[in-house]
Amino acid sequence: MKASQIKQLEKLSKRRPVPDRIVSVDLAREMCTISAELNRQVGLLLDRRGRSYGVILGDARGVFLPEIQRRGRERLCGLRLIHTHVHEEALNDDDLTDLALLRLDWIAAITLKQGTNEPGVVHMAHLMPANDTDEPWEILPPTTVYDMEDDFLEVIGALEDEIERSQKPRLVGDTRDRAILIHVGTEPRTVAEDSLDELKELARSSGMVVAHTLNQRRKPDRKFVTGQGKMKAVVIKAMQLGAEVVVFDLDLSPSQMKALSDLTDLKIIDRTQLILDIFAQHAVTRDGKLQVELAQLRYLLPLLSLRQTALSRLTGGIGGRGPGETRLEVDRRRANDRIAQLEREVKKLGKRRELQRGVRTRKGVPTLAVVGYTNAGKSTLLNHLTNSDVTAEDALFATLNPVSRRLRFPEDREIIITDTVGFIRNLPKELMAAFRTTFEELHEADLLLHVIDASAHDFEDKYETVEMLINDLNLDDKPILVVLNKQDKAEPETLLALTERYQGIPICACDKSTFPPLVDAIKAYLWDSKETPVEAAWS
């Protein structure tokens, strides 16, 4: 570029502001003159006082906007974009996407009259309040710079007030994040829907409100997972719904996390991060807090190379809560040191548990371990069998640490029943490693009770998931008793078929009257009893 052309661009930023007009006639003419001479688009960002925020020089097809500081998802950014179109074309997809993603006050494209450097038709658009349409903007009828009204500030003030009012109101004290859930994969649709339903339950258990879901059948994109175009549509949808979080039903790589964080200021988390957050919320004991912090640090270690703004959005709230949140931005060396320290402490916890198990072994007390898919009813069964008050909620991973209780039989016998953390599809390897001392409880058990939700439509998938994890933990040599819970909610024909197929025992964990067959089976496994079945003393 010539020095004179650079000076012309610099002069644009020093023009006298005209706040109440979208763009003045003189400014439009000057921009068109420069654009015609360079055959490139010229853009100008103006604040609400009409002052220049930045001058942008693009190419013949578009301008590339700098990063703009957002003012909150319920407000506009306070800047309008005025730019030229070298040819007589209307606003294109890139213009409208910039309008939505950056939450610009207004966007105007001044076309050049053919063969001249004079301003021609002006195409304009602005954002709209939340509505049922897929497009969050309104494209205004074409006009000219001479026909514009001097009421821009009044119009934009009223528009912003309407946008704020259209946001779905929150109840007083409701601080829950609103989330958009995304599943991307090539598996059959029914499998994808089941996985997305499970992600909804995980989101609910973590304290989020699900605002929207997206199920996309494709191979995940290396950079944006859904593809850049679809991801921009998701960001626009989040703006319409007032969502703050996007949750992916897969594990994101550091490069994907960085690309998504560069694209939007929404909080981006993946499935593992969501599960870690649930564990962090339920970690109340010192043992649990240590193991959760260890799992968090192992997960976040590869992400420490991300730029600071990307990493900072991982802290606080969903996906960044718990004992480890104060160490999310430590450097790699300090993180490794902390991981080594936590591993030593977790190993000590394992030795302490081993001593406790040794005492029970010397006393000859048989032990049962209750295993199964998360939220299958394991803790409820333990409570009603042993008259305990272990935390039992209709939520995923309500039980985090092993809980052991005694069950006495009338024959002056007793057993120890241990409730363990629930399993789930694709259990994060960070959790498997951090909770290895917890899973060691299963190795000392004389019998495993595999509790299954017999009313679940994806019963077989959950059964196979638990069996696979049992094999991964080298527990396949343990005797397993299948317990078909929630018989009151299952179809009678289905329950009968499952009972015969898995040699299972149907029960309702909330109804003690259904327990005698289960207790009888436990006695037969442990003592090979030939006596008449006797109910356990739970009354």
N, C-alpha and C positions, 0 to 999 in steps of 0.2 A: 504494500500500500504506500501511496505517496504521503509525504508529511502533511500536505494540505488536506488530504482526506482524513487523516488521523485527527487533525485539528477540528474538522467539521464534526466528527463524532464526539469529540470532547465538548464542543459547544452545546450539543444536545442536552448534556447533563447540567448545563448552567442556565437553561432557559428559565424565564420567570414562571413560577408555578401558577396554574389556574385550577384550583381545587374542585370547583363545582362543575367543571366540564371534563368529560372523559378524555378528550384531547383537543387542544386548540387548533384553529385553522393554520396558523403560522407554523406550529410544531409539526403538524401533519405534512405540510408542504416541504419543510426542510428534510424530514425523514425520507419522503419520496424522492427528493432530488439526489440524496446520497445513495439511496437504494438503486435508482436508475443508473447512476454513474458506475457503481460497483457491480451491478447485476447480482446483488445479494440482498437477502432479507436483513432489515435493520430493526432491532427491538429496543423498547424502552420500558423499564419498570418504574412506575410512579406510585408513591404512597398517597394517603388520603389528603395530604396537604398539597398534593401536586408536585412534590419535590422528587427529583430523580434518585432512584435506588440503585440503578445500574443501566449501562448502555450495552447492548448485545449485538454482535455482528455475526450473522449466520452465513449460510450458503444460499443458493437459489431455491432450495426446497424447504428450509426451515431454520429456526434458531434453537440454540441449545442453552437452556436456562441454568443459572447457577443454583447452588443449594440455598434454600430460603428457610428462615427460621419460622416454624409453625407457632400459632397462637392458641392451640387447643383444637380438638376435633369438633367442637360444637361452634367454632367461630371461623370466619374467613381470615386470610393471612394479612389483610390490610394493604395489598399491592395489586395494581392492575397492570396487565401486559398490553402494550400498544406495539404492534409490529407491522411491517409491510409485507405484502405478497407481490413478488415480481410479476407474476402472471395474474390474470383476472379470475382467480379461483377463490372459493369460499373457505371457511374454516375446515381444516382437515382433522383426521383422527388424532394426530399428535397434538394439535392445538387443544382439542377438547380434553384429551387425557391430561395434559399439563394443567388445564383449568381445574380438573377434579382432584388430581393427586396433590397439587400444591395449594388447593383451596384459594385460588386467586379471587380477588373481588370481581374482576371483569377481564374479559379478553376481547381485543378488537384487532381485526386484520384490515389494513388499508391497502386496497389494490391500486396499481398504477394504471392510469388510462393508457390504452394501447398506443405505443409510439410516442409517448410523452413522459415527463417526469411529474405530472400533476396527479394529485390524489383523486381516485375514482370512487367506486362503491366501497362502503365500509361494512364488514361482516362482524357481528358481535354476539357474545353469549355470556351467560352468568349461571351460577349454580342455583339449584332450586331446593326448597325444603324437602324432607323425606317424603316420598310418595311411592305408589305401587309400580311405577315404570322402572325399566332397567337403566334409563338414562337420567342422571342426576342434574342435568343442565337444561337450560332453555336457550334455543337459538333464536335470536331476534330477527325481524325482517331487515333486509339490507337498507342502508341509508347512506348519507354522505356526511362529511365533516361539517358542512354548512348547515345541516338540518338538525344537529344534535341539540338537546335541551341543556340548560345550565342548572340541572338538579341532581347531579351525580351523587353527592353526599347524602342527600335526602333519600334517594332511591336505595343506595347501598345500606344505609342505616336501617331502613324498614325491612330490607331483605334479610339482613343478618339477624334482626329480632325474630323474624318469622322462622328462620332456620333453627335458631335456638329453641323456639317454642315447639317446633315439630319433632325435636329429639324425644325419644321415648322417655317419659319421666321416671325417675328412680324414687323409690320409697325413702323416707327419711331414715338415714342410718344404713342404707343398702350400699355397700362399697364393693360389691362383687363385680368382677370383670365380665364384660360381655365378649363372647368368643365366636369366631367362625372356625368350624372344623373342616379339614380337608383330607380326603383319602384319595391317593393316586396309586394305581396299580393295574396289572393286566389279569388278575385272577377273575374267576367267574363272579357275576354280579351278586349272587346270594352271599358269597364269602365276603365280598367287599362291603355289602350292607351290614353283615354281622359285625365286621371289624369296626365300621363306623358307629354302629349302635353301642359297641363296647367303649369306643372313644367318648361317646356322649356320657356314659356312666362314669368314666374316669373324670371327665370335666365336671360333672355334677358333684362327684366326691371331693374334688379339689376346691369347690366353692365358686365355680364359674356358672354363668348363665349362657346357654347356647343360643346365639342369635341367628345362626344360619349354618347349613352344612353343604358341602360340595363333594360329590363322588365322581371322579374323573377316571375313565378307563384309558390308560395310556402308560407307556414306560416313563418313569419319572425323569424329568429333564435334569441334566447334570448341574445346571445353574439355578433355575427358578422352580424346579420340581414340577409345577403345573405348566410351564412355559411362560414367557414374559407377558404375552398378551392377556392370558387368563389370569395371571397374578395381578396385573393392573386392574382387571375387572373385579377381582376380589377386594382389592384396596378400596375401590370406589364403592363396592357393596358395604364394606365396613364403615365407610364414611356415612352412607345413608342410614345404617342401622345403629350407629353410635358404638360400634364394636372397638375394643382396644387390643384384642389378642387374636392371633391366627395360630391355630394348633394343627400340626401335620401328623397324620397317622402313620408315621415312619420316622426313622432316625435320620436327622440331617447331618451332612458332612460340614466341616468348617467352611469350605468354599461356598456351599449353598447357604449357610447361615449368613455369611458376609454379603453375598449377592442380594439376598432378601432384605437384609438390614439396610443396604445401600438404596434399595428401591423404595422402602417405606419406613416411617417411624413407628409403625405398629409393632407391638411386642411379638416376636416370632419364637415359638417353642415347638419342640417335637414330642413324640410319644414318651421317650425315656425321661425327658425333663418333667413332663406332666406326672409320671409315676413317682419320680423322685420328690416332687412337691407334695404329693399325697403322703408319702412316707415321712417327710419332714413335719407335716402337720400332726401326724400321729405319734411322733417320737417324743414320749414324755419321760422315759427313763434315761439314765445316763448311758446304758448300753445302746439303746436305740439311737440316741443322738450321735454317739460316736460312729456307729455304722452308717447312718444317713450322711453325716458329714464326709466320711470316707468315700461313699458312693458318689456324692456330689462333686468332690474334687477330682475323682478319677474321670468323671464325665466331662468336666469343664477344662481339664488340662489341655486337650488339643485345641480348645477355643481361645486360649490366652494370646494367640498370635493375631486375633482379630483386632481391628482398630478400636480405639477406646469407646467411641459412640456406639458401636455395635454391641460391645460387651456390656456396656452400662445398662442397656435395656434388658439384660438377662437378670438383673438384680431386683429384688423386691417384688412382692405380689406373687401371682401364680408363676411357677417355674423357677423362682429364685428365693424361696422362703426357707427358713429353718436354720439349724445350727451353723451351716457352712456359708451362709450368705455374706458374712463379713469378710470372707477370704476369696471372693469370686474374682477380684481384680489384682490379686497378688501375682508377682512374676513367677515364671516357671520354676526357678530354683526354690523359692520359698514354698511353692505349692508342693513340690516333690518332698521337701523336708517335712511338711505337715502330713503328707500322705504316709511317709515312713513312720512318723510318730504315732499316727492313728492306727497303723497296722500293728505296731507293738502293743498298743493298749487293747486292741481287739483280740490279739493273741492271748493276752492275760485274761480277758473275759472268757475265752474258750477254755483255758486251764481251770478257771474257777467252776465253770459249768461241768467240766469233766470230773472234778472232785465231787460235786453234788451228785452226779450220776453214779459215781463209784460207791457212795454211801447207800444209795437205793439198791445197787446191785448186790452189795454185801448183805443187805437185809433180805434179799430174795423177793423184793416187791416187783411184780411184773409191770411193764410200762406199755401204754398205748399212745400212739401219735396220730392225731387227727389231721389229715391232709385233704387237699381238694382245691378246686378252682375258687378264686376270691368271690366272696358273697354267696357261697353255696349253703351257708348256715352252720358252719363249724362251731363258732363261738356260742350260738344259741343252743346247739346240741350239748356242748360242754356244760353250759349253765343249768340246763334242765336235768342232766344226768347227775350232777354233783351238788345241786342247790347253790351254785356260785353266782357271782354278779360280774363276770367278765364283760367288758364292753362288747356289745353286739349291736351293730347298726345296719340299716339297709343301705350300705355304701361299700365301695371297693376298698380293700385293705384296712378295714376297721381294726383288725388285729395286726400288730407289728412285731411284738416280742413274744417268745414262747411263754405260755402260761400253763402251769401244772396244777392239777387238783386231784384229791383222793376220791376214789369211789369204793365204798365198803359194801360187801355182800353179807347176807345173813349167816353164811357158813364161817364167819370170822375170817374172811379173806378180804384183801383190799388190793387195788391196783392204782397206778398213777396214770392219769390221762393228761396228755400235753396238747394244747392247741397251738398250731403253728401258723406262720404267715401264709396267706393264700397264693396260689400260683396264677399265672396269666399268660396269654399268648406272647411269645417273643419277650420273655422276662429279661430286662436289661442285664447285660453281663456285668455291669458295674455293681448291681444289686446282688447278683449271685456271688460275686467275689467278696463284697463287703459283709454279707450275711452268712458267710460260710460257717461261722461258729454257731449260728442259729440253726442251720440245717443239720449240724452234727447231732442235734437232739434226735433226729430221725434215725440215725445209725444205731442208737442204743435201744430203740423201741423193739419190743417183742412182737408187736402187731401194728399194722397201719390200718386206720379206718379211712377209706377213701370216700368222702362225703360228696355227693353229686346232687345238683338241682335237677330232679326228674321232670320238672315242669318246663325246663328251658328247651326251646325249639332247636338249639344248636348243641344238644346234649352230647352227641358223639364227638364233635370237635373239641369240646371242653374235656371230655373223658380222655381223648387221645393226647391232649396237651399235658394233662397231669401225668399220664403214664410215661410220656416222653421225658418229662422233667425228673420223674422218679428214676428212670433209667440213667439219665445224665448224672444224677447224684449217687449212682451205684447202689441203689436200693432195690433193684429188681429181684434180689434173693429174699426179700422180706415177705412174710405172709401178708396178704392184703384182703381186707373185708370190705366189700362195696356196700355203701349205705345210700339208698335212694331217698333223699330228703324231699320234702314238700309234696308228699303223696296226695294231700288234699287239693293241690292245684293241678296235678297231672291228670291226663285222660286215663280212665281205667284200662283201656286196651293197651295204651302205650306203656303204662306202668307194669302190666302183666308181662308184656314182651321184654321189657328191660330186666325184670326180675329173673326171667328164665335165661336171658342172654348172658348176663353178667353174674348170675348167682347172687344177686343183690338182695338186700333186706329193706323193704319200703317202710319209711317212718314219716312222722311229722315232728320236727324238732321242737315245736311249741306244744305238743300234746304228749304227755308222759304215758298215756294209755297205749301208745303205739310202740313203746320201748321193749316190752318183754322178749319178743323174738330177737332183738338186737343183743340184749343182755345175755340171753341164752347162747347165742352164737359166740359172743366174746368168751364166755366160760368154757365153751367147747374148744375154742382155739387155744386158750391158755392152760387149761387143766385137763382137757379131754374128758370132761365130766360126763358120766352116764346117768346122773341123777335126774329126777324130775325138775324141769326148769323152775327156778325161783326168781321172783322179781328182786331187783336191787333195792336197797333201802334208801329210797329218795323221799319217802313221805315224812 
